[in-house]
Protein backbone atom coordinates (compact mmCIF):
# COMPACT_ATOMS: atom_id res chain seq x y z
CA UNK A 1 0.00 0.00 0.00
CA UNK A 2 1.46 3.35 -1.03
CA UNK A 3 1.41 6.30 1.35
CA UNK A 4 1.76 9.95 0.56
CA UNK A 5 4.34 11.56 2.84
CA UNK A 6 3.59 15.06 1.50
CA UNK A 7 0.11 15.41 3.05
CA UNK A 8 -0.29 18.91 4.44
CA UNK A 9 -2.17 19.17 7.71
CA UNK A 10 -3.28 22.58 9.00
CA UNK A 11 -3.46 22.56 12.75
CA UNK A 12 -4.46 25.77 14.48
CA UNK A 13 -3.48 26.02 18.11
CA UNK A 14 -5.85 28.34 19.96
CA UNK A 15 -4.68 29.62 23.34
CA UNK A 16 -7.19 28.79 26.10
CA UNK A 17 -7.28 32.45 27.18
CA UNK A 18 -8.22 33.71 23.69
CA UNK A 19 -11.58 35.51 23.53
CA UNK A 20 -14.58 33.95 21.84
CA UNK A 21 -15.02 35.15 18.29
CA UNK A 22 -17.91 37.28 17.17
CA UNK A 23 -19.62 39.24 14.43
CA UNK A 24 -19.43 43.00 13.86
CA UNK A 25 -22.16 44.17 11.49
CA UNK A 26 -20.99 46.57 8.77
CA UNK A 27 -24.22 46.78 6.77
CA UNK A 28 -26.67 48.10 7.73
CA UNK A 29 -25.04 50.41 10.26
CA UNK A 30 -26.11 49.58 13.80
CA UNK A 31 -26.85 53.21 14.71
CA UNK A 32 -30.60 52.88 14.08
CA UNK A 33 -33.21 50.32 13.07
CA UNK A 34 -33.32 49.90 9.29
CA UNK A 35 -36.64 49.35 7.50
CA UNK A 36 -36.88 47.29 4.33
CA UNK A 37 -39.67 47.28 1.77
CA UNK A 38 -41.06 43.93 0.58
CA UNK A 39 -41.36 44.87 -3.10
CA UNK A 40 -39.87 43.88 -6.47
CA UNK A 41 -36.21 44.82 -7.01
CA UNK A 42 -35.66 45.56 -3.30
CA UNK A 43 -32.73 43.36 -2.27
CA UNK A 44 -31.46 43.61 1.29
CA UNK A 45 -27.73 43.32 1.98
CA UNK A 46 -26.41 42.25 5.37
CA UNK A 47 -22.63 42.54 5.77
CA UNK A 48 -20.30 41.73 8.66
CA UNK A 49 -16.72 41.25 9.79
CA UNK A 50 -15.44 38.56 12.10
CA UNK A 51 -13.74 39.62 15.34
CA UNK A 52 -11.35 37.34 17.27
CA UNK A 53 -12.31 34.31 15.15
CA UNK A 54 -9.22 32.10 14.94
CA UNK A 55 -10.94 28.97 13.59
CA UNK A 56 -13.02 29.31 10.42
CA UNK A 57 -16.42 27.67 10.50
CA UNK A 58 -17.54 25.08 7.98
CA UNK A 59 -20.81 26.96 7.45
CA UNK A 60 -22.91 29.84 8.74
CA UNK A 61 -26.67 29.86 9.15
CA UNK A 62 -28.41 33.23 8.86
CA UNK A 63 -32.06 33.64 9.92
CA UNK A 64 -34.55 36.35 10.78
CA UNK A 65 -36.67 35.78 13.88
CA UNK A 66 -39.69 38.06 13.63
CA UNK A 67 -42.29 39.43 16.05
CA UNK A 68 -44.93 37.12 14.58
CA UNK A 69 -43.04 34.15 16.07
CA UNK A 70 -41.77 32.80 12.73
CA UNK A 71 -38.17 32.23 11.70
CA UNK A 72 -37.20 32.95 8.09
CA UNK A 73 -34.02 31.80 6.31
CA UNK A 74 -32.04 34.79 5.02
CA UNK A 75 -30.53 34.63 1.56
CA UNK A 76 -30.88 32.58 -1.60
CA UNK A 77 -29.48 29.34 -0.10
CA UNK A 78 -32.06 28.88 2.68
CA UNK A 79 -29.80 30.80 5.04
CA UNK A 80 -26.79 28.43 4.85
CA UNK A 81 -23.57 30.12 3.71
CA UNK A 82 -19.89 29.16 3.51
CA UNK A 83 -18.15 29.63 6.87
CA UNK A 84 -16.01 32.52 5.60
CA UNK A 85 -18.87 34.53 4.03
CA UNK A 86 -19.03 38.18 5.05
CA UNK A 87 -22.31 39.20 3.42
CA UNK A 88 -25.64 37.87 2.25
CA UNK A 89 -28.19 39.25 -0.20
CA UNK A 90 -31.89 38.64 0.53
CA UNK A 91 -34.55 39.22 -2.12
CA UNK A 92 -37.58 39.72 0.13
CA UNK A 93 -40.12 39.86 -2.67
CA UNK A 94 -38.92 36.64 -4.30
CA UNK A 95 -38.97 34.87 -0.95
CA UNK A 96 -42.48 36.19 -0.27
CA UNK A 97 -43.69 35.05 -3.71
CA UNK A 98 -42.15 31.57 -3.32
CA UNK A 99 -43.50 31.06 0.22
CA UNK A 100 -47.12 32.29 0.37
CA UNK A 101 -47.86 29.89 3.24
CA UNK A 102 -45.44 31.80 5.50
CA UNK A 103 -45.58 35.47 4.45
CA UNK A 104 -43.04 37.95 5.76
CA UNK A 105 -44.52 40.10 8.53
CA UNK A 106 -44.90 43.83 8.70
CA UNK A 107 -42.94 44.40 11.86
CA UNK A 108 -39.63 43.97 13.60
CA UNK A 109 -37.22 41.08 13.09
CA UNK A 110 -33.89 40.10 14.67
CA UNK A 111 -31.04 38.86 12.49
CA UNK A 112 -29.43 35.75 13.94
CA UNK A 113 -26.30 33.98 12.79
CA UNK A 114 -24.45 30.90 14.03
CA UNK A 115 -21.80 28.53 12.79
CA UNK A 116 -21.96 24.77 12.18
CA UNK A 117 -21.77 24.15 15.97
CA UNK A 118 -25.40 25.29 16.30
CA UNK A 119 -27.52 28.19 17.50
CA UNK A 120 -27.07 27.36 21.17
CA UNK A 121 -23.30 26.72 21.06
CA UNK A 122 -21.45 27.98 24.11
CA UNK A 123 -18.75 30.61 23.59
CA UNK A 124 -15.38 29.00 23.01
CA UNK A 125 -11.94 30.63 22.59
CA UNK A 126 -11.28 31.50 18.94
CA UNK A 127 -14.62 30.16 17.64
CA UNK A 128 -17.56 32.28 16.54
CA UNK A 129 -20.26 32.68 19.14
CA UNK A 130 -23.90 32.94 17.97
CA UNK A 131 -25.01 36.45 16.94
CA UNK A 132 -28.44 38.04 17.51
CA UNK A 133 -27.82 41.78 17.93
CA UNK A 134 -29.34 43.36 14.81
CA UNK A 135 -32.98 44.43 14.63
CA UNK A 136 -34.64 45.57 11.42
CA UNK A 137 -38.16 46.24 10.21
CA UNK A 138 -40.11 44.93 7.23
CA UNK A 139 -43.09 46.60 5.58
CA UNK A 140 -45.26 46.11 2.53
CA UNK A 141 -46.19 49.30 0.67
CA UNK A 142 -49.90 49.96 0.28
CA UNK A 143 -51.36 50.67 -3.17
CA UNK A 144 -52.14 54.28 -4.00
CA UNK A 145 -55.80 55.26 -3.56
CA UNK A 146 -56.76 58.62 -5.12
CA UNK A 147 -58.92 61.07 -3.15
CA UNK A 148 -61.46 61.13 -6.00
CA UNK A 149 -62.20 57.43 -5.41
CA UNK A 150 -63.57 58.18 -1.96
CA UNK A 151 -60.50 57.80 0.24
CA UNK A 152 -60.62 59.72 3.50
CA UNK A 153 -58.48 59.84 6.58
CA UNK A 154 -60.68 58.42 9.32
CA UNK A 155 -58.13 59.16 12.01
CA UNK A 156 -57.75 62.77 10.84
CA UNK A 157 -61.46 63.60 11.15
CA UNK A 158 -62.36 61.73 14.33
CA UNK A 159 -59.43 62.82 16.44
CA UNK A 160 -59.03 66.43 15.29
CA UNK A 161 -61.33 67.95 17.94
CA UNK A 162 -59.95 65.77 20.72
CA UNK A 163 -56.34 66.46 19.78
CA UNK A 164 -57.02 70.23 19.59
CA UNK A 165 -58.78 70.24 22.97
CA UNK A 166 -55.93 68.38 24.67
CA UNK A 167 -53.15 70.39 23.03
CA UNK A 168 -51.06 72.24 25.67
CA UNK A 169 -51.49 75.60 23.90
CA UNK A 170 -55.28 75.27 23.94
CA UNK A 171 -55.29 74.37 27.63
CA UNK A 172 -52.97 77.30 28.42
CA UNK A 173 -55.21 79.80 26.59
CA UNK A 174 -58.33 78.41 28.30
CA UNK A 175 -56.76 78.68 31.77
CA UNK A 176 -55.51 82.24 31.03
CA UNK A 177 -59.00 83.43 30.04
CA UNK A 178 -60.47 81.78 33.11
CA UNK A 179 -57.96 83.55 35.40
CA UNK A 180 -58.59 86.91 33.67
CA UNK A 181 -62.35 86.53 33.94
CA UNK A 182 -62.32 85.47 37.62
CA UNK A 183 -59.83 88.17 38.67
CA UNK A 184 -61.96 90.90 37.05
CA UNK A 185 -65.29 89.48 38.19
CA UNK A 186 -65.58 91.99 41.06
CA UNK A 187 -65.68 94.83 38.49
CA UNK A 188 -68.84 93.40 36.97
CA UNK A 189 -70.83 93.27 40.25
CA UNK A 190 -72.97 96.24 41.15
CA UNK A 191 -71.31 98.51 43.64
CA UNK A 192 -73.20 98.06 46.91
CA UNK A 193 -72.41 100.63 49.54
Beta strands, then each sheet from edge to edge (+ up, - down):
strand 1: 22-27
strand 2: 34-37
strand 3: 43-51
strand 4: 59-66
strand 5: 71-73
strand 6: 80-82
strand 7: 87-91
strand 8: 107-115
strand 9: 131-139
sheet 1: 1+ 3- 7+
sheet 2: 2+ 9+ 8- 4+ 5-
sheet 3: 2+ 9+ 8- 4+ 6-
end
